[in-house]
């Protein structure tokens, strides 16, 4: 991490649902749930939920702007909320669940205001953007049981995000509109079968299973960056395997009970393409996960071509770390 870390503060309704989208992004050092915007010192969860303190539930992010620019954090924020709702978010109603971008300096203020104006003009929403943009105030970390809720109570978190209506809203509003007929013309038969029909290519008979070049793997449909060769290893399975994605926000997990098995499927967030599965038999020293992907779902961009093809911002992946 850079020594020039910055902070970003966003209120997006229930803070349980606002940690994971940022926590898995490269360049993010920490995401803390808490309360801000009010005048009561050290408020409790119960006090804030009573809508009498002036605080809103929020997350405060410590990040490295050389890896994760503030603009991308703001973009991620918009993609987690209904910005047209002034009275709360989804099932959570009241002042404490309002949406706010709290800026920490004039640069953040300008970026946030321009982003809001652009979203308002985009035509994506039929109602005006209600999210406020305000100067940052004292941020009070929430109680420990509210920190990293998506990790501590993963099952309940998934139920809550789905049941509240947030998950469906996000998918409907921000999901990539895919024309299957156009894809059939654009993709090869195996690429279409894998990405659109949840297929699996043959082991040891696919393009990248033994690739030893440096570069990145991107979604063959959306072009979003998925994996880096720095995290690729030979798992002996015959498919390209990785210890982690470059940006956890760009992939989603889904329970897969097909073929008489219980597995965790990995899909591309933007295009909703099937990519492969993740297993818990990866290298322990790298976290213990094995992302077993299909070559047909990805395109490899060699390191020397990344700048030319618009991926220069990811060249940091191949810089040697300094002490």
N, C-alpha and C positions, 0 to 999 in steps of 0.2 A: 504493500500500500504506500501511496505517496504521503509525504509529511504535510501536504497542503489539503487536509481533509475539510469538507464543508458539511453543513447541516441543511436538511430540507424537512419541512413539516407540513403534513397534509391531514385534513379531516375528511373522512369519506364514509361516515356512518359508523356502524359497529367496528371497532378497531380489531376485532378478531379476524375480520376478513381483509384487513389492509396490510397485514404483515407479510404473508407469503409472497405476494406479487413482487415486492421489493427485496425481500430477504434472499431470494435466489438469483439476483442479478449481479453480474460481475462488477467489481468496483465498490460494492456496498459492504461496509464494515459492520454495521449494526442497524437494527430496526427495533425501536422501543415503543410500546404502547403506552399511552398516557392521556393527560388532560391539559388543555390550554385554552386561552381566549377569555377566561373569566378573571375574577378578582379575589376569589377565596383562596387562601394559601393551603397547599397540601390537601386538596379535596379527596374524598373517598369516592369509590364507584357508586355507592348508594346516593351520595350527595349530588353527583353529576347527573345521574339518571333521574333525579327529581326535578331537573330543569330549573333549579333555583340558584345556581352558582355562576351562570354565564359561560361555563366551560363547554367544550365539545370533546368527544372522544377523537383522538388523533394518533398519528404515528410520527415519530421523529427519526429521520434517517441520517446516518453518518456515512458519507460517500467520498470517493476519489473522483473528482471531476475530469481527470485526465483519462479515465477509463469509462466512467458512466456520467456523461454530461447532464446537467440539470434539466435540459430540454427533454431528455429521454425519461427522466423521472416524472416530469409533468405529464408527458404523453401516457405513461403507465398509469398515473393517477386517474386521468380522464377515463381510461378503459376499465376502471373498477366500479364506477358509480353511475347513477342517473343524475347528470348535472342540471336537469330541468326541474328537479323536485326541491322546493324551498322548505318543505316541512319535515324532512328526515330522509331516510333511505330504506326503501322496500318495506319490510314489516316493522322497522324501527322508526317510531315517530317521535317528534319533539325536538326542541332546540339543541339538545346535546348530540343529535345525530345529523345536524346540518353539514353541508360540504363546504370546506374552506381551504384555500391555499394560503398558508402563512409564509410570507417572504422574509428572508433574513438580511437582504441588502437590495439596493436599487436594481442591480442586474437581475436578480431573481424576480423582482416585481415586474420589470419590463418583459421578461420572458413569459411569466405567468399571464400577464394582461394580453400580450400578443396571441398567446396560445388560446386564451378564452375567446378573443375576437375571431380568430380563425375558425374555431369550432362553431361559433355562433353563425358564421357566414357559410359554413360547409353544407348546410341543408340536411345534415344527418338527423337533426331533431326538429320537430314541428313547433316546439315551445322554446322560449328564450332560455339561455344558460343562467341558472340561478346561483351558481357557486360563487361565493365571496372570495375576494383577494384582499388580505389584511396583513398588517405588520405583525411579525412574530412577537408573542408575549411569553412569559415564563411557562416553561413546559414541566409538568409534574408527572414523573413515571407512575404508571398504574401499579396496583398490587401484583405480587409475583405470580399469582394464579392466572392473571390475564396476559402475561408475557409468553410469546411463542405458543399461543393457544393451538395453532394449527399442528404443532408437533406434539404437544402434551395431550391433547384431546382430539386426535386426528379424525376419529370416526364421527364424533359429535360435530366437529367443525365442518366436515363434508355435508352432513345432514342439514346443518344450519344454513350453510351457504346455498344449498339447493332449495331447501324449504322456504327460505326468506324471499326467493325470487331473484336474488342477485345473479346467480350463476346463469340462469336462462336468459336474463336481460343482457348480460355480457356477451354470451354466445350469439344471440340474435343481432345485437347492435354492432359488434366488432368482428364477428366471424367473416372470413373471406367467402364471397359468393362464388361458388365453383360450378361451372357449366360442364357437366359430365360429357356431353357430346363433343365439346371443344377439346376437352382433355384427351378423349379417345384419339383425336387426330394429332394432338401434340405429343403424347407420350407413347412409348413403345408398349407392346402388349404386357410385358412383365412389369413395367413401371405402373401401368394402369391397374393391373391385378393387385399389386402390392399396396399401392396408396389408396385405391378406391374400393377394393374388395377384400381388404384385410388379408391379403395373400402373403406367402412366404416363398422366397426364392431358394434355389438349391444351395446347400452348403458347399464351400470350396469351388463353386461354379458361379461366382458373382464378381463384380468388378473390383471391389475394394477390400475383400477379406484379408489380403496380405499386402496391402499398400504400405510402403515404407517411405513415402515422400512426405515432406512437410507442407502443411496447408490446412484448410478448413473444409468442412462438409456443410453444404447448405441444402435447404429444402428444395427439391427439384421443381416444385410448383410455385412457392412464394418467394424463394431466394433468401429466406431468413437463415441466419447462421445457427447451426445446430451443434456441431462437434468440431474438435480440434485434433489434429494428428498427435499433438503433445499428450493427449489423454487416451490415445489408441494403444491397444496392446493385443498380443496374440493369445486369445483365450482357448485356442485349439478347437473351436466349435465350427469354424468354416464361414463365419459371418464377421463383418467388422464390429469390433467390440471396444467400448470406451468406459472409462471410470466415472465420467460425468459429462453433462452437456456444457457448452460454453456459457450459455445463459439459461438458467433453469426456467425463466419466464416463458421461453419460446417453446417449451414442451409441456404436455399435460399427461396425467396418468389416468387410466381407466381400468376398472376390473374386467378381466377377460376370463370367461368360464367356458370357452369353446374347447372342443376336442377332449372333453372329459378332464380338463385341468383347470386349476385356479392360478392365473397369472396376472401380472400388472402390465398392461399394454401402454406403450408410449406413442403419443400422437403429436403432430405439429400443431401448435396453438393456432396459428394464423390460417393455415389451409385445411386443418383438421384431417390431414393425411395420416394413414397408418405408417408408422416408422419401424416398429419392432416391439421388444419387451425389455423390461429391466429385471434382473435377478440379484439375489443376495449372495452370490458366490464369486464376487470379484476380489481383487487384491485388497487385503485388509489394510495395508499401509496407505492405500488411496481411498479408503472409506468403505470398502467391502461391496460395492455395487458393480454390476456388469450390465451396461447398456448394449444389448445385442440387437443391432440394427440391420435393415435390409439395404444393400447397396443401391437397389433400384429406386429407393425413396429419396436418394441424395445425389448431389453433384459435388465433385471434389474440385476445389480451387487451389492450385499450387501457391505456395507462399509468394513466389516471384511474380504471380499474376494478380495478387489480391488488390494492389493499389489500382491497377488498370481496370479491374472489374468492379470497383466501387467498394471494396472492403478494407481500405487502408486503416480504418479505425481499429481493426482487429489485429494489426501487426504487433501490438503489444504482447500478444500471446506468445510470440517467438523471441521476445527480448529476454536476455539472461537476467535473472533476479540478482539485485545487489543487496548486500548485507546492510 
